[in-house]
Structures are given as structure tokens and as C-alpha cells.
Amino acid sequence: MLVNGKWTEDWQPVQAKDEKGGFVRQTSSFRNWVTPDGSAGPTGEAGFEASAGRYHLYVAYICPWASRTLIGRKLKGLEDVISVSVAEPLLGKQGWRFGDYPGATEDHVNGVTYMHEIYTRTAPDFTGRATVPVLWDKQRNTIETFLETIEPEGIRPATDAEVVARLGARPERLTLCGHSHLPGERLLGDGRRVANPGSVGLQAFDDDHPFRHIVENGDPKARYAIVESEQIAFHAVTYDHASAAAKAEREGREDWARALATGRV
């Protein structure tokens, strides 16, 4: 299981039993609802609108709960709407694994090897079991970006409504985020603020998760921010980026070399 985002081999598939020895399934940690208009369901937060191609299902055939989701997908005619990755039918030291076992698949969306890596993409400090089934939101990519939204057409600034949905009910006045490498901040109508300090190491990249997109800051300066009393000061610092680019090229990473030298892909 995961403890504060770190995998521990000291776990058992059956975590609880009732007085008769029957299996007691743990309560799901993420309980958002997919609704026609994206409104919140009985549990979780809003922002999960029903949309063809948006969601990806992680299953294992030997898990009865996961098998039920496949049955529901079939009966509802959603096989062309919701894609699927299948874990191997063997629980190893790191839990559910994707691979080349007959009937299993690779992770077609995030490219991870173990199911617990999906959980830590959603919550880096997660504690608990990494189970199946899991329905993954490819559009929001859960925590991959905060101030941007990645769509099939590429990356764009997130709307205030999208940022509010990602914040949920968090009371903090300031939330710092990362991943997109794009420095900036957003002050919301309720007074909460979200800021991305930018990246010290890489000012441009292209990625294909959850959809193909390109990020460029336009120059090679290292970015960071200093926060004092909720005031944010953004900094862009010149450094010996030519040496960094040369090292990347020697290591066979011409893509990184160009990004380090120019801030562009």
C-alpha cells in the first residue's frame, strides 16, 4: 500500500474482514461523480461532465468490482466512449501491474507500470491501497495542471470556473502548483489565489499526456518565485544555459538541448 505517497511492500490484499470472515471492501478514496452537465454528485466535487473520449477505465479481470464496471460499460454501449487498460492478474510486491501477460495491456494513457503510480499522480501524499477499478479523467488529468487545461486541440489557460472546481472546498488563501512550467497566478472572485512559480530547469517541452501539447516560455531563463505574507514575487534568472544545453546534447537529448538553449521546442 501507499504511505504518504511512498509504496510499502508490507501490505495484504485483504485489509478487513467481518465477524464471519467475509471480505470487507475499503471505502473508495476518490468519489467524484460523472454527471451530464458536470455538476457535483452526492459526493466529491463538480467538474466531471459526461463526454465521449474523456474518461479511461483501469481494471483487472480477476477483480469482481472491476469486472462489474466492464459489464456496465458493455450494457450501456460505452465501449467506443470509455477506453480501457487491463492490469495483469497477479498481485506482486507493488500491487497491480500493467504489462504483457496474456489478456493484460500496457497503460495506454499515463504510461505507468503500477496502479499505485496512478494514485500518486492524483494525490502525491496519498495513504491507502491502490485498487481497481479506477475511472481516470483524461481531460483534467486530475492534478497534472491547475492553471491550464489540456484538450485534444492543445493546452490553453484554464477558466476561473475550472480553477475553482480543481480547488474544491480547500480553504487556503494561496495554493502553489506546478507541472506546466508556466509561471503565473490567478486571483479568484472568492479571494483565493493560485500561483505557478515556473520551472528552474526546463523552459519548454512537448508531451502527449493526456493529449499532445507544447509548452514554451520563449527564453532560457530559470524561473522561480518567493512568497512572503501571501505576496508573490516572480523571478527569471540568467544562468549558463549553454553548458546545460551542451550536456543534454551529449546525453542524447537534443529536444532538451534546444529547450534549454532557447526556451522553445
LUMBA-212499 format. One record per residue (C-alpha): y, x, z; residue in one letter. Coordinates in steps of 0.001 Angstrom, whole numbers. Last residue first. Layout:
+---------+---------+---------+---+
:      py :      px :      pz : r :
+---------+---------+---------+---+
:       Y :       X :       Z : A :
...
+---------+---------+---------+---+
//
This chain:
+---------+---------+---------+---+
:      py :      px :      pz : r :
+---------+---------+---------+---+
:   23302 :   10630 :  -28569 : V :
:   26797 :   11302 :  -27224 : R :
:   28223 :   13078 :  -24178 : G :
:   28784 :   16109 :  -26402 : T :
:   26906 :   19154 :  -25097 : A :
:   24687 :   17436 :  -22521 : L :
:   23810 :   14598 :  -24906 : A :
:   23079 :   17017 :  -27756 : R :
:   20831 :   19172 :  -25570 : A :
:   19131 :   16100 :  -24100 : W :
:   18006 :   14985 :  -27545 : D :
:   17024 :   18547 :  -28451 : E :
:   14620 :   18617 :  -25538 : R :
:   12261 :   21467 :  -26482 : G :
:   12724 :   23463 :  -23280 : E :
:   14912 :   25984 :  -25114 : R :
:   17090 :   23071 :  -26261 : E :
:   17491 :   21837 :  -22693 : A :
:   18460 :   25351 :  -21591 : K :
:   21102 :   25566 :  -24303 : A :
:   22533 :   22187 :  -23289 : A :
:   22845 :   23299 :  -19663 : A :
:   24500 :   26534 :  -20754 : S :
:   26968 :   24603 :  -22926 : A :
:   27641 :   22178 :  -20064 : H :
:   29298 :   24916 :  -18027 : D :
:   31330 :   22484 :  -15936 : Y :
:   34232 :   20053 :  -16390 : T :
:   34464 :   17350 :  -13748 : V :
:   34926 :   13590 :  -14100 : A :
:   35849 :   11887 :  -10814 : H :
:   36033 :    8262 :   -9703 : F :
:   37800 :    7399 :   -6444 : A :
:   36506 :    4295 :   -4699 : I :
:   38192 :    2652 :   -1711 : Q :
:   35707 :     926 :     617 : E :
:   37076 :    2884 :    3589 : S :
:   36404 :    6123 :    1692 : E :
:   34080 :    6245 :   -1294 : V :
:   33909 :    9330 :   -3488 : I :
:   32642 :    9041 :   -7059 : A :
:   30646 :   11141 :   -9508 : Y :
:   30678 :   12079 :  -13169 : R :
:   29888 :   15400 :  -14835 : A :
:   31916 :   15987 :  -18008 : K :
:   30019 :   16093 :  -21331 : P :
:   32199 :   13665 :  -23340 : D :
:   31736 :   10269 :  -25006 : G :
:   30216 :    8320 :  -22117 : N :
:   27301 :    7164 :  -24272 : E :
:   24447 :    4735 :  -23558 : V :
:   22115 :    3554 :  -26333 : I :
:   19757 :     571 :  -26256 : H :
:   16242 :    -427 :  -27373 : R :
:   14892 :   -3261 :  -25244 : F :
:   13330 :   -3387 :  -21741 : P :
:   13110 :    -469 :  -21857 : H :
:   13676 :    1299 :  -25191 : D :
:   15991 :    4080 :  -24086 : D :
:   18775 :    6185 :  -25550 : D :
:   20775 :    8708 :  -23598 : F :
:   24300 :    9934 :  -22927 : A :
:   26295 :   11532 :  -20115 : Q :
:   23491 :   13319 :  -18290 : L :
:   23634 :   15313 :  -15043 : G :
:   26354 :   14130 :  -12680 : V :
:   25896 :   10492 :  -13628 : S :
:   28210 :    7534 :  -13117 : G :
:   29617 :    6303 :   -9803 : P :
:   28560 :    2684 :  -10548 : N :
:   30521 :     169 :   -8486 : A :
:   30042 :   -3398 :   -7290 : V :
:   32717 :   -5198 :   -5262 : R :
:   32644 :   -8345 :   -3156 : R :
:   35879 :  -10291 :   -2763 : G :
:   34479 :  -13720 :   -3679 : D :
:   36004 :  -13566 :   -7153 : G :
:   34220 :  -10350 :   -7993 : L :
:   35689 :   -6868 :   -8249 : L :
:   33706 :   -4815 :  -10768 : R :
:   33488 :   -1037 :  -10873 : E :
:   32959 :    1699 :  -13396 : G :
:   30983 :    4778 :  -14310 : P :
:   28265 :    4379 :  -16974 : L :
:   25103 :    6348 :  -16120 : H :
:   23064 :    3114 :  -16706 : S :
:   20768 :    3935 :  -13782 : H :
:   23228 :    3449 :  -10928 : G :
:   24423 :    1027 :   -8294 : C :
:   26774 :    1009 :   -5321 : L :
:   27413 :   -2252 :   -3478 : T :
:   30639 :   -2889 :   -1563 : L :
:   31606 :   -5900 :     556 : R :
:   28074 :   -6244 :    1898 : E :
:   26973 :   -9852 :    2457 : P :
:   23976 :   -9874 :      79 : R :
:   23356 :  -13513 :    -870 : A :
:   22350 :  -12821 :   -4463 : G :
:   23804 :   -9588 :   -5783 : L :
:   21972 :   -9971 :   -9073 : R :
:   23234 :  -13546 :   -9489 : A :
:   26816 :  -12429 :   -8762 : V :
:   26514 :   -9685 :  -11378 : V :
:   25236 :  -12176 :  -13953 : E :
:   28046 :  -14629 :  -13172 : A :
:   30641 :  -11850 :  -13467 : D :
:   29324 :  -11152 :  -16952 : T :
:   27363 :   -7985 :  -17586 : A :
:   28855 :   -5397 :  -19913 : P :
:   26667 :   -4951 :  -23019 : R :
:   23494 :   -3071 :  -23942 : I :
:   21502 :   -3634 :  -27140 : G :
:   20734 :   -6524 :  -29505 : E :
:   17368 :   -7221 :  -27840 : P :
:   19282 :   -7529 :  -24560 : E :
:   20240 :   -5122 :  -21782 : I :
:   22840 :   -6416 :  -19338 : T :
:   25318 :   -4083 :  -17680 : E :
:   26959 :   -3937 :  -14252 : L :
:   23635 :   -4022 :  -12447 : F :
:   21029 :   -2161 :  -14479 : T :
:   17359 :   -1288 :  -13877 : E :
:   17000 :   -3530 :  -10869 : I :
:   15131 :   -6562 :  -12246 : T :
:   14729 :   -5656 :  -15889 : N :
:   17265 :   -8440 :  -16304 : R :
:   15990 :   -9124 :  -19795 : Q :
:   12381 :   -8030 :  -19329 : K :
:   11834 :  -10293 :  -16310 : D :
:    8387 :   -9436 :  -14954 : W :
:    5857 :  -12072 :  -13831 : L :
:    3430 :  -10422 :  -11414 : V :
:    -183 :  -11437 :  -10873 : P :
:   -1189 :   -9147 :   -9254 : V :
:    -657 :   -7179 :   -6069 : T :
:    1284 :   -4179 :   -4789 : A :
:     828 :   -4484 :   -1033 : R :
:    3726 :   -4067 :    1362 : G :
:    6868 :   -2034 :    2045 : T :
:    9520 :   -1797 :    -673 : F :
:   12157 :     952 :    -448 : D :
:   12752 :    1255 :   -4214 : P :
:   12726 :   -2552 :   -4678 : A :
:   12249 :   -3752 :   -8262 : T :
:   11291 :    -425 :   -9773 : R :
:    9332 :     153 :   -6579 : T :
:    7202 :   -2906 :   -7275 : Y :
:    6492 :   -1907 :  -10864 : I :
:    5367 :    1531 :   -9682 : E :
:    2875 :    -184 :   -7363 : H :
:    1101 :   -1507 :  -10429 : M :
:      58 :    1955 :  -11479 : Y :
:     370 :    3842 :  -14774 : T :
:    3895 :    2875 :  -15817 : V :
:    5087 :    2333 :  -19384 : G :
:    7638 :    -334 :  -18495 : N :
:    6843 :   -2911 :  -21168 : V :
:    3408 :   -2354 :  -22726 : H :
:    1693 :   -1240 :  -19521 : D :
:   -1532 :      43 :  -21027 : E :
:   -4402 :   -2332 :  -21531 : T :
:   -7683 :   -3385 :  -19907 : A :
:  -10629 :   -5030 :  -21666 : G :
:  -12677 :   -1836 :  -21794 : P :
:  -11010 :     758 :  -19502 : Y :
:   -8195 :    2452 :  -21426 : D :
:   -5429 :    2388 :  -18846 : G :
:   -3356 :     418 :  -16371 : F :
:   -4125 :     898 :  -12674 : R :
:   -4260 :   -1486 :   -9714 : W :
:   -4433 :     296 :   -6373 : G :
:   -3486 :    3924 :   -5851 : Q :
:   -6802 :    5052 :   -4371 : K :
:   -8650 :    3020 :   -6952 : G :
:   -9155 :    -708 :   -7372 : L :
:  -11316 :   -1166 :  -10445 : L :
:  -10982 :   -4000 :  -12959 : P :
:   -8358 :   -2095 :  -15017 : E :
:   -4960 :   -3751 :  -15239 : A :
:   -4057 :   -6147 :  -18057 : V :
:    -595 :   -6319 :  -19648 : S :
:     616 :   -9662 :  -21001 : V :
:    3364 :  -11138 :  -23193 : S :
:    4879 :  -14568 :  -22485 : I :
:    6068 :  -16683 :  -25434 : V :
:    3292 :  -16293 :  -28015 : D :
:     619 :  -17103 :  -25410 : E :
:    2736 :  -19889 :  -23947 : L :
:     722 :  -22877 :  -25188 : G :
:     800 :  -24591 :  -21788 : K :
:   -2997 :  -24543 :  -21484 : L :
:   -3179 :  -20852 :  -22356 : K :
:    -421 :  -19720 :  -19998 : R :
:   -1941 :  -21861 :  -17239 : G :
:   -5335 :  -20230 :  -17768 : I :
:   -3717 :  -16795 :  -17730 : L :
:   -1917 :  -17693 :  -14487 : T :
:   -5240 :  -18806 :  -13000 : R :
:   -6816 :  -15468 :  -13898 : S :
:   -4111 :  -13690 :  -11891 : A :
:   -4968 :  -15749 :   -8814 : W :
:   -8696 :  -15114 :   -9303 : P :
:   -8228 :  -11315 :   -9544 : C :
:  -11067 :   -9789 :  -11590 : I :
:   -9168 :  -10231 :  -14844 : Y :
:   -6210 :   -8178 :  -13639 : A :
:   -2717 :   -9424 :  -14439 : V :
:     869 :   -8393 :  -15265 : Y :
:    2848 :  -11063 :  -17143 : L :
:    5940 :  -10302 :  -19206 : H :
:    9004 :  -12546 :  -19426 : Y :
:   11933 :  -12763 :  -21859 : R :
:   10003 :  -13412 :  -25056 : G :
:   10859 :  -17121 :  -25183 : A :
:   13461 :  -18122 :  -22610 : S :
:   13288 :  -20070 :  -19358 : A :
:   16329 :  -19044 :  -17318 : E :
:   15887 :  -16739 :  -14344 : F :
:   19434 :  -16356 :  -12973 : G :
:   19274 :  -18038 :   -9584 : A :
:   17841 :  -16559 :   -6402 : E :
:   14672 :  -16905 :   -4352 : G :
:   13034 :  -20044 :   -3035 : T :
:   13171 :  -23777 :   -3865 : P :
:   14445 :  -22923 :   -7358 : G :
:   17791 :  -21423 :   -8326 : A :
:   19407 :  -22460 :  -11600 : S :
:   18427 :  -20586 :  -14756 : G :
:   18880 :  -23601 :  -17018 : D :
:   15239 :  -24498 :  -17713 : P :
:   13948 :  -22883 :  -14498 : T :
:   11985 :  -19691 :  -13777 : V :
:   11677 :  -19446 :   -9991 : W :
:   12140 :  -16427 :   -7733 : N :
:    9543 :  -15691 :   -5056 : R :
:    9341 :  -11932 :   -4649 : F :
:    7396 :  -10823 :   -1567 : S :
:    4441 :  -13148 :   -2067 : S :
:    2879 :  -14308 :    1200 : T :
:    -376 :  -12452 :    1858 : Q :
:   -3676 :  -14049 :     913 : R :
:   -6031 :  -14896 :    3761 : V :
:   -9663 :  -14124 :    2887 : F :
:  -12251 :  -16060 :    4889 : G :
:  -13916 :  -14527 :    7935 : G :
:  -14292 :  -17831 :    9765 : K :
:  -11355 :  -17173 :   12131 : E :
:   -9133 :  -16298 :    9160 : D :
:   -8987 :  -12946 :    7456 : K :
:   -6148 :  -10502 :    6710 : A :
:   -5466 :   -7345 :    4685 : Q :
:   -8318 :   -7482 :    2181 : V :
:   -7593 :   -4859 :    -483 : P :
:   -7535 :   -2120 :    2184 : Q :
:   -4898 :     556 :    2694 : W :
:   -4511 :    4137 :    3882 : D :
:   -3891 :    5661 :     445 : E :
:    -154 :    5500 :    1037 : T :
:    2374 :    4969 :   -1726 : W :
:    6023 :    5576 :    -891 : K :
:    8691 :    2892 :   -1331 : G :
:    9326 :    2422 :    2377 : N :
:    5577 :    2043 :    2899 : V :
:    3659 :     962 :    -194 : L :
:       0 :       0 :       0 : M :
+---------+---------+---------+---+
//
